[in-house]
Amino acid sequence: MSAISFDRVTTEFGAVRALDEVSLEVPRGEVAVLLGLSGSGKSTLLRHVDGLQRPGSGSVRVLGSDVGALKGAELRALRRKVGFVFQQFHLIGSLTVLENVCTGALGALRGPRLSLLGYPKRVRHAALDQLARVGLADQALQRADTLSGGQQQRVAVARALLQKPEVLLADEPVASLDPDSAAQVMDLIAEIGREDGLTVLCSLHQVDFALNWGHRIIGLRTGQVVLDTPAERLTRDAAMAIYSRTSTPLAAVG
């Protein structure tokens, strides 16, 4: 069974067609990378996976559930299985690193948490374990806004992992990082994905990262899938063609 399935999904924002008859399958355990120009539909596609966006037509199934049909508790239950790492980290700078990671457990807890001690001990211990995995256990009590960009993104990865997700989404996770920090974050996501058997769907602009890191490359242009191939069969020049602003179809690769 596929972890993620899009069946002829079309989504419009006013006169703009963000996704246009998109169909694709992401098997469990696969690392799939979305490439395409800004505005090609990558972020919109990711937002459909955890129900942040609903399709205008067609269907999205994630871990066996029809996302568009889920509401309330059922939708929240699915979202606990889907971790999300964003380009801008979305950390609370005035809180400690550890408390930011603990917020990844809020979907499974009742009521607000007013401080770090408001989280159950088991959650705090699990958060420390995830910080150790991303190499930041020694920064646990430091304010999040004192960390470098690469460190903040590793905190965001630890927060997503605290959910114990089956699917990990990443929307341009290294776009705001320097090359060295970007490589560290991408290597970390790849390593954890392998260790935990996660299904990973990640949007990138960095073609070299995509080819070296992904199992499969999905190219989007104006909301349409124009390329879908194993990364090992794709040359750098062919991958770069995804960024052409012409409407010339790309050659399909098996």
N, C-alpha and C positions, 0 to 999 in steps of 0.2 A: 504494500500500500504506500502511495506517495504521502509524504508529510504535508506538502503544499500542492494544491491543484487549482489552476485558473481555467475556467471553461467559458470562452468567448465573452470575456468581461469588457464592458464598455462603460466608461465613466466620463461625464461631462461637467464642466464648471462654466455655466453660461454658454457662450459660443465656443468655448475651448474644449476639445475632446482630449482629455488627459490620457485615457487608455482607450484603445480602439481594437475591439475584437481580440483581446489578448487571451491566448491559450498556452499553458505551459504546466509542466509537472516537475516537482523537485522531490526526488526519492529521499527516504530517511537516511540520514548520515552523510548526505552530499553537501559539498560547499559550492554554492552557485554564486557567481558574481554578475551584477548588472552593470553594464557600461552604456554610456550615451551622453549626449549633450545635456546641459542644464535645460530643464523643461521638457525632456523626452519622456517623462513618466515614471522615472525610477522611484522617487520618494512616494508618489501616489500608489504605485504598486505595493511597496512595502507596507503602507498604511492600511491596505486592504487585508493584510495577513492577520492582523490582530483586531480588526473591526473598527479601527479609528476612521476608516472610510468605507462606505458601503457602495457596491457596484450599482450603476444605473440599470444594467442588464447583464445577464450571465451569472455565474456563480463562482464562489471561492470556498474551497474546502481545506481545512487545516486540521491535521491529526484526526481525520475522519468526520469532522463537524462542518456543517454548512454555516459559515461565519455570518452570512447575511440574515440567517434565521434565528440567530442567538440573541437573547436579551437578558438583562438582569444578572442573576446568579450564574447562569450558564455561560454568558459572555465573560464574566469575571473569572470563572474557572478556566476558560480557555486562555485568557490573557496571563494567568499565572504560569502557563506552560510555554509562553512566548516571551523571551527576553528581548529588550530593545536597547541598542547602543546608538546614541545620536552624535551628530557632528559637533555640537556645541556643549557636550558633556551633561548639561542640565543638573549640575550639582548645586547644593546650597552652600555658598562660600563661607558663611558664618558658622556653619556646623563642622564638627570634626569629620575626618575621613571615615572613621568607624560608623558614626551616626548616618552619614550619607549612604554607606553600604547597607545599613540596617533598614533603610527606607525600602529596599527591595523586597522586604517581607510584609509590607503594609497590606498588600492584597490578600494575605492569608490571616490577618489579624483584625480584631474588632476594636473600634474606638480609636481616637487620636493618641499620638505618642508625643508627650511634651518635652522629653529629654531622652538621653541615651539610656538612662536607668529605667525608662518606661517600657523598654523592649524586654521581652523574656530573656533570661540568661542563655537559653539555647540559641536564640537568634543572635545574640552578641558573640557567642562562641563561633557560630557558623560564619558570621561576618568576618571575624578574625581569620578563620580558615581560608576564606576566599581572598582576603587581603594578602595572606601568605602566598597564595597561588600566583598572584600578580606581582609579587615582590615588594609589597608595601606594608607589611605588618608592622615595621618599625615606625611608620608614619601614622598609625591608627588614631592617635589623639591630637594630631596636628590639624589646624584649620584647613579646609579644603582649598580655600582661595590662596593659600601660600604655596601650593604645589605648582610645578611646571605643567604645561599643556599635556605632555605625554603622560605624566603621572596622574593628572586628573582623568584622562581617558581610561587609564588602567583602573582607577577607582570606579568609573562608570561600568567597566566590564565586570568588576567584582560585584557591583550592585545587581547587574543583570543575572549573574550566576547564582546569587543568593536565592533566586526564585526556583532554582533547580529546573531550568527550562528544558524542553525537548527541542525547541526551535529558537535560534538566535538570529535576530535581525540587526543589521548594522547599516546606518544611513550615512554614507561619507564619513566613516569614523576617523579618518586620518587627514581629512582635507585641510584642517587648520594647524597641522603639526609639521615640524621640520623633518627632513628626510630620515634622519637617524631615529627620531622618536616614532615616526610613522612606521618604519620597518619593525621596531620593537613591538608596537601595538598589533600590527598585522601578524607577526610571528606568534604572539601570545594568543590571539584569537584562534589561529590555525591549530596551535598545540592543544589548547583546551577543547576545541571542537573534536579533535581526534580522541583525546582522552575520555571525553564524556559521551562520545557518539552523537553529538549534536547535528541537527540539520541547520546549516548556516546559509542565509541569503543576505548578501552584502552589496551595496551600491558603491562604486568607486569611479574616479576619473583617472587614476594612475594605472595605465595599461600594463606596465611591467609588474606591478604588484598582482594585478588580476591574473596574468599568465603564470606567474610563479606560485601563486597561492591557491587559486581556485581549481576545482575539478572541472568546472563547466562555465562557459561564458555565454551570457544572454545579452544581446545588443538591442537597445531600444532606440527608436527614432520616431518623433511625433506620435508617441503613444502606441506604436506598433512594434512587435517583435520582428526584427530584421535579421537577426543572427542567433543561432542556438547550437552550440557545438562544444565538445570536450576541449578543454584548454590545451591539451597536448597536441591537438590537430590544428591549432590556430597559430599563424605567424603573427609577429608584431605588426607588420604592415596591414594584414587583414583586420586585426583588432582596431588599428588606428582608423581604418575606413569607416568604422561606426560613427566617428565624429565628423564625417563629411556632411556638409549642409545641403548636398544635392539629394534628390529623391531616387537616385540610381540604386536598384536593389543590390544587396550584397550577395555574393555567392554562398549558397548553402554548403556547409561542411558537415559530413556525416556524423 
